[in-house]
Amino acid sequence: MNVGQRIANLRTDKNLSQAEFSKCIGVSQSTVGLWETDQRNIPTQTLVKVADFFNVSTDYLLGHKIEDKNNVDLRQVLRENSTMNFGGLELSDKDKEAITRVIGAMLGGD
């Protein structure tokens, strides 16, 4: 999905016509139509205004995927960290393997 399609979807989700939306952000209806059909690029300042209007990020409008840097694979953490503890008790390799098996069984993994 491209920028124009995202704007068109957001606009129709709010039940706004191109004319209504164009008045809200201070551009002509034909400009909105050109954006939505990807016949004209949106200036950066206007892109920010559109993102603010729809309460989305400019990254969303541009189609950028934001990776969650806090998303970690617990299995990998248990394997790679040599020293771990739980409530002050140090976990042995055997403990970490048991934790991995229990979580795997609970989640239906291996």
C-alpha positions in Angstrom: 0.0 0.0 0.0 1.4 3.4 -0.9 1.0 6.9 0.7 -1.9 7.9 -1.4 -3.8 4.7 -0.6 -3.2 5.1 3.1 -4.5 8.7 3.0 -7.6 7.6 1.0 -8.3 4.8 3.5 -7.9 7.0 6.5 -10.1 9.7 4.9 -12.9 7.2 4.0 -12.6 5.6 7.5 -13.5 9.0 8.9 -16.4 9.3 6.3 -14.8 12.5 4.8 -15.0 13.5 1.2 -11.9 14.7 -0.6 -13.5 18.2 -0.4 -14.1 18.0 3.3 -10.6 16.7 4.0 -8.9 19.2 1.8 -10.6 22.1 3.7 -9.4 20.6 7.0 -5.8 20.6 6.0 -5.8 23.7 3.8 -5.2 22.3 0.3 -7.4 22.0 -2.8 -9.6 19.0 -3.4 -7.7 18.3 -6.7 -4.4 18.2 -4.7 -5.9 15.5 -2.4 -7.1 13.6 -5.5 -3.6 13.8 -7.0 -2.0 12.5 -3.7 -4.5 9.7 -3.5 -3.7 8.5 -7.0 0.1 9.1 -6.5 0.3 11.7 -9.2 1.8 14.2 -6.8 4.2 13.9 -3.9 3.2 15.4 -0.6 5.5 18.1 0.8 7.1 17.2 4.1 5.3 19.9 6.1 1.9 18.8 4.7 2.7 15.2 5.3 3.2 16.1 9.0 -0.1 18.0 9.0 -1.9 15.0 7.4 -0.4 12.6 10.0 -1.5 14.9 12.8 -5.0 15.2 11.4 -5.4 11.4 11.3 -3.4 10.9 14.5 -0.9 8.5 12.8 2.8 8.8 12.4 4.5 10.0 9.2 6.3 6.6 9.2 2.9 4.9 9.0 1.9 7.1 6.0 5.2 6.4 4.3 4.8 2.7 4.9 7.9 2.3 7.1 7.8 -0.6 9.5 8.9 0.1 13.0 10.7 -2.7 14.6 10.1 -3.2 18.3 13.6 -3.2 19.8 12.2 -4.5 23.1 11.0 -7.7 21.4 13.4 -10.5 22.4 13.3 -14.2 22.0 13.3 -15.7 25.5 14.7 -19.0 24.3 17.7 -17.2 22.8 18.1 -15.2 26.0 18.1 -18.3 28.1 20.7 -20.0 25.8 23.0 -17.1 25.4 23.2 -15.6 28.9 25.7 -17.4 31.0 24.6 -16.0 34.3 21.0 -15.4 35.2 19.0 -15.4 38.4 15.5 -15.5 39.5 14.6 -13.8 42.8 18.3 -13.8 43.8 18.8 -17.5 43.0 21.3 -18.2 40.3 19.9 -20.4 37.5 22.0 -23.3 36.3 22.1 -24.4 32.7 19.8 -27.3 33.8 17.3 -24.7 35.2 17.3 -22.7 32.0 16.7 -25.9 30.0 13.8 -26.8 32.2 12.3 -23.3 31.9 12.6 -23.5 28.1 10.8 -26.9 28.1 8.0 -25.7 30.4 7.4 -22.6 28.4 7.6 -24.5 25.1 5.0 -27.0 26.4 2.7 -24.3 27.6 2.8 -22.5 24.3 2.7 -25.6 22.2 6.2 -25.2 20.9 9.1 -27.6 20.9 
